[in-house]
Structure formats: structure tokens, C-alpha cells
Amino acid sequence: MPDGYARPDPTVERDFARLFESEFGYAWNSLRRMGVREADVEDQVHELFLRAHRHFGELDPHRPARPWLYAFAVRVASEYRRAPRNRRETPGLAEELRDSSPNVEERVARAETQARVLQALERLDLDRVAVLVGIDIDGHTGPEMAAALGIPLNTVYSRLRLARSDFKAALQRVRGSKELA
């Protein structure tokens, strides 16, 4: 074994492997909702878990892991969205948005709605999207988001209020009308 290389603790590695397996889908969905393109999601999920692995010792075993992972997802999505190659793309109907129900009209309508929602979310500031997705979609609490994002609780609720308003306006622009369903 090379000098300076420490053998990993098998218990820690096993615990992290369990976390990876149980939360991979959650991390995937979180990143996708925050604007990571379908073609890049897998790479970004792995980036998220590489970072989480480096800080795994900081995870409090008495607290839920999802808000802790969500903080990594926000940072990974932020860096992803800031990269110049990711700024101009407008998503179409992504493959993962297609429903397997037998009714073709319902499938198309649902996929179009989901694509519009993703387009609207991509138009918002990531600080607000992170709170909106974390609370309204993933079901985290305000205090969990405050701890995960390292911001005051009042800031979480302020961003949530602004994000809901911004999302409504962005969705109207995406839909091309003043009406919301």
C-alpha cells in the first residue's frame, strides 16, 4: 500500500453504499428539477455522491440524510447551471417525461406540462428553485432547508414566497398565456 494511503473503514463504506443505493433516485430527481439536462444527470449525480463521500463523516446519523444530500445537489446544480455550455439550451420533451399509460393524448399532455414546469423552473434563480423544489416538491421542512442550505429560516420562507410568485409568472410565460391550470 502506498505511503499516506489510509485503508477505508469497511463500516463507513458499507453505510455510504447503502446511502448511495437508497438515495440515488432522490438525487437524480433533485438535480433534474434544478435544471440539469437529462443527458448530464447521471454524471452530476455521481459528482454529488463523490462530494458527499468526502464529507460523509459530517453527516449526523440522528438526522435524515435527504436534506444533507439536498445541500450537495444545490451546489452541484448551481455549478452545472453556471457552466457556459449549459446556459442556452431549451429543453424539449425529454424521454423521462413520457408516461407509459395507454392513452396517447394524456401522455402527450402530461409530458408537455412537465416540460413546461421544467422550463419555468430553469428560468428562476437557483437560490429560489432550491427552496421551492425542496419544500413544495420533495417535502422537506423549512428548518431542514435552512440547515441544509446554511441560511436563516426567515430567508428560506422569503425565498419560498418569492419562488412561488416567480414560478407562477415563469409558467405563464412558458405557456404563453395569463391562464394557469
ROMAR-437906 format. One record per residue (C-alpha): x, y, z. Coordinates in steps of 0.2 Angstrom, whole numbers, plus 5000, padded with zeros to 4 digits. Each point is the difference from the previous one (the first is absolute). Example, Ala and Ser with C-alpha at 12.3 -4.5 7.8 and 13.67 -1.06 7.14 Angstrom:
# ROMAR-437906
506249785039/500650174997/
END
This chain:
# ROMAR-437906
500050005000/500750174995/500650125014/498750125006/498549894995/498849955013/499049844999/498150055000/499049955014/498949864994/498550055011/500050184993/500249944982/498549885003/499050145007/500450114986/499649874987/498349985008/499750184999/500550014982/498849854996/498650075009/500150184995/500749994982/498250034993/499750155012/501650084995/499649974981/498350085002/500750155010/501350044987/498849984986/498750125008/501450125003/500450014981/501349874997/499749934982/499549824999/501649964990/501050075014/499149945016/500949835003/501750095000/499350145011/499349875012/501749915001/500850175003/498750035014/500449835008/501950034999/499950165009/498849925013/501349865002/501350125004/498950085014/499249845006/500750015017/499150175002/498349924998/499049995017/499349825001/498650065010/499450124986/499249954984/501349994985/498950084987/500150185005/501949975002/500149934982/498950144994/501350135005/501249914989/498849994986/499750195001/501950034998/500249884986/498550074991/500650175003/501749964992/499249914986/498950144996/501450135000/501049904988/499950094983/499649854990/498449985010/499350174999/499150014984/499149834997/498150005001/499449835004/498749914989/499049855005/501349905009/499949814999/499849985019/498450115000/499049874989/498749905010/499749824995/498150025002/499049934985/499250164995/501150104988/499150165002/500250005019/501949954999/500350154988/499150125011/500949945015/501750014992/499750174994/499450065017/501649935008/501150074987/499250175003/500249985019/501949964997/500250154988/499150125013/501249935014/501550034989/499550184998/500150035019/501550045010/500849845007/499950075018/498150014999/499849844990/501049915013/498750055013/498549984990/500549824994/500649955017/498450055009/498649994987/500649854990/501149905011/499150045016/501450065011/499650125014/500550185002/501249965014/500849854990/500350124985/500750135011/501249885007/500449914984/500350174991/500950095014/498850155000/498850075013/498249935001/499250174996/501150004984/499349834995/498250065002/500450164991/500849914985/498549875000/498850144999/500950094986/500449834991/498149965000/499650174992/501549994988/499549824995/498250054997/500650154988/501349894992/498749864997/498850134992/501450064988/500449824995/498249964997/499850174991/498450055009/499450085016/499049845004/500649875012/499349835002/
END
